[in-house]
Amino acid sequence: MINININTPEANLELEALLDYLKHSRGCDLTGYKRSSLMRRLQYRMRCININSYQSYQQYLHSEPDELPALLNEFLIKVTSFFRDHHAWDYLATEIIPKIITSKQTDEPIRVWSAGCATGQEIYSCLILLAEALGIESCLKRVKCFATDADQAAIRQAQQGIYTATQIIGIPPALQEKYFQDTNEGYVFHSKLRRRIIFCCHDLTWDAPMSKIDLLICRNVLIYFNLKAQQSILVRFHFALEKTGFLFMGKAEAIITRRQLFPPVSFKQHVYAKGLNLEIEDYFSLITRGKSRLFKD
Ligand SMILES: C[S@@+](CC[C@H](N)C(=O)[O-])C[C@H]1O[C@@H](n2cnc3c(N)ncnc32)[C@H](O)[C@@H]1O
């Protein structure tokens, strides 16, 4: 196996130069990812092409157009499934979705954002629960979803809403029957409901957040980011949520912030409410200043 020299001051400088090159010359900012996984993934790519220094890797990236997509593919880990961690989804169905519905007039819209949706299983799971709670007709009238991810290929796949028999195993058979059509291409999600979802490529560390969201699902995404990037994303999420909105996170994730910003609704199921009211200028200063008093306990 090729030996990569990574623990010298020179290697550290080369790594910084490489990250700087990616950010400023290639429009690809990887600095928000945790340092350990950043290095692991870079080194994996370097081993694949027999390169043993960050400097040579930067030259390779410059000369080989296919390398940047290959590198990004290493970062954008797309593991997902329908109703992943089903206890948390049961909690969402029995405790949170009814709260969202009763907090609104019967003709008011309900807005959901799945951020880091990968190949779409998460947003379709949520739409199934909403359709079960509201009835399909009312769901078609009232629910609007946004499903975003930094990975363009994943978004394209999500948009199709076509899954294999193995991929839909996590869905109870009655719901499979009701929400999927068995076709030659695979199991296709209910087409009218699918049209309630807007899919788009969106980088959580960079792009403007959605707004007026009642339920923001961001599961198994923040774990890849360092604390500073997590905090800046959480400020954006706070902005995105309605006053009565909820944030649903992954099993291995916790919010490291003052409780006033996102008071927990259930620590166990990783559901948080929107706390504190902030003014628009507070958001700007929180995002531009990065770490803020709100994140110090
Ligand atoms: C492990 S998957 C989680 C999928 C789904 N949320 C779930 O829990 O089943 C992580 C997703 O985060 C996306 N991701 C990583 N960095 C991102 C970023 N900066 N902006 C938006 N999405 C990102 C990846 O492309 C990937 O689809």
The ligand as a MOL file (V3000), in Angstrom:
LIG
                    3D

  0  0  0     0  0            999 V3000
M  V30 BEGIN CTAB
M  V30 COUNTS 27 29 0 0 0
M  V30 BEGIN ATOM
M  V30 1 C -25.9110 9.6080 5.0560 0
M  V30 2 S -26.8700 10.5440 3.9390 0 CHG=1
M  V30 3 C -28.3310 10.8270 4.8830 0
M  V30 4 C -29.5740 10.6480 4.0620 0
M  V30 5 C -30.8810 10.8110 4.8290 0
M  V30 6 N -30.9860 12.1210 5.4080 0
M  V30 7 C -31.0210 9.7530 5.8920 0
M  V30 8 O -30.7770 10.0050 7.0690 0
M  V30 9 O -31.3690 8.6170 5.5590 0 CHG=-1
M  V30 10 C -26.0490 12.1250 3.9820 0
M  V30 11 C -26.4790 13.0470 2.8520 0
M  V30 12 O -25.9970 14.3590 3.1180 0
M  V30 13 C -25.6330 14.9360 1.8860 0
M  V30 14 N -24.7060 16.0550 2.1120 0
M  V30 15 C -23.3990 16.0160 2.5050 0
M  V30 16 N -22.8860 17.2470 2.5460 0
M  V30 17 C -23.8910 18.0990 2.1990 0
M  V30 18 C -23.9940 19.5170 2.0670 0
M  V30 19 N -22.9360 20.3050 2.2850 0
M  V30 20 N -25.1780 20.0560 1.6890 0
M  V30 21 C -26.2550 19.2520 1.4510 0
M  V30 22 N -26.2230 17.9110 1.5510 0
M  V30 23 C -25.0620 17.3390 1.9200 0
M  V30 24 C -24.9790 13.7820 1.1330 0
M  V30 25 O -24.9260 14.0210 -0.2640 0
M  V30 26 C -25.9220 12.6320 1.5130 0
M  V30 27 O -26.9390 12.4660 0.5700 0
M  V30 END ATOM
M  V30 BEGIN BOND
M  V30 1 1 1 2
M  V30 2 1 2 3
M  V30 3 1 2 10
M  V30 4 1 3 4
M  V30 5 1 4 5
M  V30 6 1 5 6
M  V30 7 1 5 7
M  V30 8 2 7 8
M  V30 9 1 7 9
M  V30 10 1 10 11
M  V30 11 1 11 12
M  V30 12 1 11 26
M  V30 13 1 12 13
M  V30 14 1 13 14
M  V30 15 1 13 24
M  V30 16 1 14 15
M  V30 17 1 14 23
M  V30 18 2 15 16
M  V30 19 1 16 17
M  V30 20 1 17 18
M  V30 21 2 17 23
M  V30 22 1 18 19
M  V30 23 2 18 20
M  V30 24 1 20 21
M  V30 25 2 21 22
M  V30 26 1 22 23
M  V30 27 1 24 25
M  V30 28 1 24 26
M  V30 29 1 26 27
M  V30 END BOND
M  V30 END CTAB
M  END
